[in-house]
Amino acid sequence: MSDEPLIDAPPPAHEAPRKSLTIGAVCKALSQEFPDISISKIRYLEDQKLLAPRRTPGGYRLYAQSDVSRLRTILRLQRDEFLPLRVIRQELAAGRAEDDRGAPATTAQPAPATADTARPGAALRRLTFSIRETGALYSLDDVVEETGADPSLIRELEDFGLLQGELRGGVRYYDEAEREIVRAASELARYGVGGRNLRVFKTSADRESALMQQILAPSLRSRNPERRKEAIEALENLAAVASHLKHLLLVRDLRRIAK
């Protein structure tokens, strides 16, 4: 059995260094900006090796200001950019951080151009999902817990073909991309956008994927492993450029609406 206390109660005063916070105090400090933050969510991020607070001899977590800043960055990347934890980990490793006031801190210098980053879409692909890997799988309960989505919304997304999932042992699991689809759809639902309305996005995605398949089909069907590897990389780059173009077109049109 773990020797960790069942609750993160405040440690004796002599154990806490100045400006360090308990996990409960961290929740309270960030709850105004992140209403859905919870102790269990912070512990989950710690389990994923994204946070490493100091432990007292009694086993209590103590968060320094740098830990709180790192946590704020993680939560903002999840909320504002819909990034999966795998990509957030890369962002943090690259120097993505925030100062103690919560403003972005540019600690990392841009990486020099390489054979990979010089390719079209390579820089954009950094913030997208890998086509080659689906990442971890999540049950319905996991998706609901992580996104805060209503289970009825998930069923609606399945009904309209935006989610498919994968059946294993009678249980349906969703990959990282589908989990983030749920997160995005849940956010749109706050504005009254339902699953039926989201079919326009699926139709657009289907047409784009068909175009990319047409462009790269011969290479993707190749039996040469190296050629197929290059084709998948080209597919990822092409998808990133297409996604960026679509974003720019949307921004242009929205500017017209906002006039």
C-alpha positions in Angstrom: 0.0 0.0 0.0 1.2 3.5 -0.8 2.5 5.5 2.1 1.1 8.7 0.6 -1.5 10.4 2.7 -5.1 10.0 1.5 -5.6 13.8 1.5 -3.2 16.6 0.7 -3.7 18.4 4.0 -1.4 21.4 4.8 1.9 20.2 6.2 3.4 21.6 9.4 4.5 25.2 9.0 8.2 24.3 9.4 8.1 22.0 6.4 6.7 24.6 3.9 9.2 26.9 2.2 8.2 30.4 1.5 5.8 30.8 -1.4 5.2 27.1 -1.7 1.5 26.0 -2.0 -0.3 22.8 -1.2 -2.3 21.1 -4.0 -5.5 22.5 -2.5 -4.1 26.0 -2.5 -3.0 25.6 -6.1 -6.6 24.6 -7.1 -8.0 27.6 -5.3 -5.5 30.0 -6.9 -6.2 28.8 -10.5 -10.0 28.1 -10.1 -11.0 31.5 -11.3 -9.3 31.1 -14.7 -9.9 27.3 -14.9 -13.3 26.5 -13.2 -13.0 22.8 -13.9 -9.6 22.3 -12.3 -9.5 19.7 -9.5 -7.1 18.0 -7.3 -7.5 14.7 -9.2 -6.7 16.5 -12.5 -3.5 17.9 -11.1 -2.6 14.5 -9.8 -3.3 13.1 -13.2 -0.9 15.6 -14.8 1.7 14.6 -12.3 1.2 10.9 -13.1 1.8 11.8 -16.8 5.2 13.3 -15.7 4.2 16.8 -16.7 4.5 18.1 -13.1 7.0 17.2 -10.4 6.2 19.1 -7.2 8.4 18.7 -4.2 7.4 16.3 -1.5 7.8 16.9 2.3 9.1 14.1 4.5 5.5 13.4 5.3 4.6 12.9 1.7 2.7 16.2 1.1 3.0 17.9 -2.3 4.4 21.4 -2.2 4.2 23.5 -5.4 6.7 26.3 -6.0 5.7 29.3 -8.1 7.5 27.7 -11.1 5.3 24.6 -10.7 2.2 26.8 -10.6 3.4 28.7 -13.7 4.0 25.4 -15.5 0.6 24.1 -14.6 -1.0 27.3 -15.8 0.8 26.8 -19.2 -0.4 23.2 -19.5 -4.0 24.1 -18.7 -4.0 27.0 -21.2 -2.5 24.8 -24.0 -5.3 22.3 -23.3 -8.1 24.9 -23.2 -7.0 27.4 -25.9 -5.0 25.3 -28.4 -6.7 21.9 -27.7 -3.2 20.2 -27.6 -2.9 16.6 -26.4 -0.6 15.9 -23.5 2.0 14.4 -25.9 2.4 17.7 -27.8 2.2 19.8 -24.6 5.2 17.7 -23.3 7.1 18.6 -26.4 6.1 22.3 -26.0 7.4 22.4 -22.5 10.6 20.6 -23.4 11.1 23.2 -26.1 10.9 26.0 -23.5 7.2 27.0 -23.7 6.6 28.6 -20.3 4.9 31.4 -18.5 6.3 33.8 -16.0 4.8 34.3 -12.5 2.3 36.8 -13.7 0.9 34.3 -16.3 2.2 36.1 -19.4 3.9 34.0 -22.0 7.7 33.9 -21.6 9.8 33.4 -24.7 12.6 31.3 -23.2 13.3 29.2 -26.2 15.0 30.4 -29.3 13.6 29.4 -32.7 15.3 26.2 -33.9 17.5 26.6 -36.9 16.2 25.3 -40.2 16.9 21.7 -40.8 16.2 19.3 -43.6 12.9 18.5 -41.8 11.8 22.0 -40.7 12.5 23.3 -44.2 9.9 21.1 -45.7 6.5 22.6 -46.3 4.2 22.0 -43.3 6.9 20.7 -41.0 6.8 23.7 -38.6 3.0 23.6 -38.6 2.9 19.9 -38.0 4.5 20.4 -34.6 1.1 21.4 -33.2 -0.9 18.6 -34.9 -1.5 14.9 -34.3 0.7 12.3 -35.8 -1.0 10.3 -38.6 1.3 7.4 -38.0 0.4 7.0 -34.3 -3.1 7.1 -32.6 -1.6 7.5 -29.1 -3.4 6.2 -26.0 -6.9 4.8 -26.1 -9.6 6.2 -23.7 -12.9 4.7 -22.6 -16.1 6.7 -22.6 -15.7 7.4 -18.8 -12.1 8.6 -19.5 -13.2 11.0 -22.2 -16.0 12.4 -20.1 -13.7 12.9 -17.1 -11.0 14.6 -19.2 -13.2 16.8 -21.3 -16.1 17.4 -19.1 -18.4 16.7 -22.0 -22.0 15.4 -21.5 -22.2 11.7 -22.5 -25.3 12.6 -24.6 -23.1 14.9 -26.7 -20.7 12.0 -27.3 -23.6 9.8 -28.5 -24.8 12.6 -30.7 -21.3 12.9 -32.3 -21.3 9.2 -32.9 -24.8 9.3 -34.5 -23.6 12.0 -37.0 -20.3 10.2 -37.8 -17.9 12.6 -36.1 -16.8 9.8 -33.7 -16.2 6.2 -34.5 -14.2 4.7 -31.7 -12.9 1.1 -31.6 -14.6 -1.9 -29.9 -12.4 -4.0 -27.7 -13.9 -6.7 -25.5 -17.3 -5.1 -25.9 -16.0 -1.7 -24.7 -15.7 1.3 -27.1 -12.4 3.2 -26.9 -11.4 6.5 -28.5 -8.0 7.7 -29.5 -6.4 11.0 -28.7 -7.7 12.8 -31.8 -11.3 11.7 -31.1 -11.0 12.7 -27.4 -10.0 16.2 -28.6 -12.9 16.2 -31.1 -15.2 15.7 -28.1 -13.4 18.5 -26.2 -13.8 20.9 -29.2 -17.5 19.9 -29.7 -18.2 20.4 -26.0 -16.8 23.9 -26.3 -18.9 24.6 -29.3 -22.0 23.3 -27.5 -21.6 26.2 -25.1 -22.5 28.4 -28.0 -25.5 26.3 -29.0 -23.7 24.4 -31.8 -25.0 20.8 -31.7 -23.8 17.6 -33.4 -26.1 18.1 -36.3 -24.4 21.5 -37.0 -20.9 19.9 -36.9 -21.6 17.7 -39.9 -20.3 20.6 -42.1 -16.9 20.1 -40.5 -17.0 16.3 -41.2 -18.0 16.9 -44.8 -15.1 19.4 -45.3 -12.7 16.9 -43.7 -13.9 14.1 -45.9 -13.3 16.1 -49.0 -9.9 17.2 -47.9 -8.8 13.7 -47.1 -10.1 12.5 -50.4 -8.0 15.2 -52.2 -4.9 14.2 -50.3 -5.4 10.5 -51.0 -5.7 11.3 -54.7 -2.4 13.2 -54.6 -0.4 10.6 -52.7 -2.2 7.4 -53.3 0.5 5.7 -55.5 3.2 6.3 -52.9 1.0 5.3 -50.0 0.3 2.0 -51.7 3.9 1.4 -52.4 5.5 -1.8 -51.1 8.8 -0.1 -50.6 8.9 0.8 -46.8 11.1 3.8 -47.4 8.9 5.3 -50.1 5.8 4.6 -47.9 7.5 6.3 -45.0 8.2 9.4 -47.1 4.6 9.4 -48.4 3.2 9.4 -44.8 5.5 12.2 -43.9 4.4 14.2 -47.0 0.8 13.4 -46.0 1.3 15.0 -42.5 3.0 18.0 -44.0 0.3 18.4 -46.6 -2.4 18.1 -43.9 -0.7 20.8 -41.8 -0.5 23.2 -44.8 -4.1 22.5 -45.7 -5.3 23.1 -42.2 -3.4 26.3 -41.9 -4.9 27.5 -45.3 -8.4 26.7 -44.1 -7.7 28.6 -40.9 -6.5 31.7 -42.9 -9.6 31.6 -45.1 -11.8 31.4 -42.1 -10.1 34.3 -40.5 -10.5 36.4 -43.6 -14.2 35.6 -43.9 -14.8 36.3 -40.2 -13.1 39.7 -40.5 -15.7 40.6 -43.1 -18.5 39.5 -40.7 -17.0 41.5 -37.8 -16.9 44.8 -39.9 
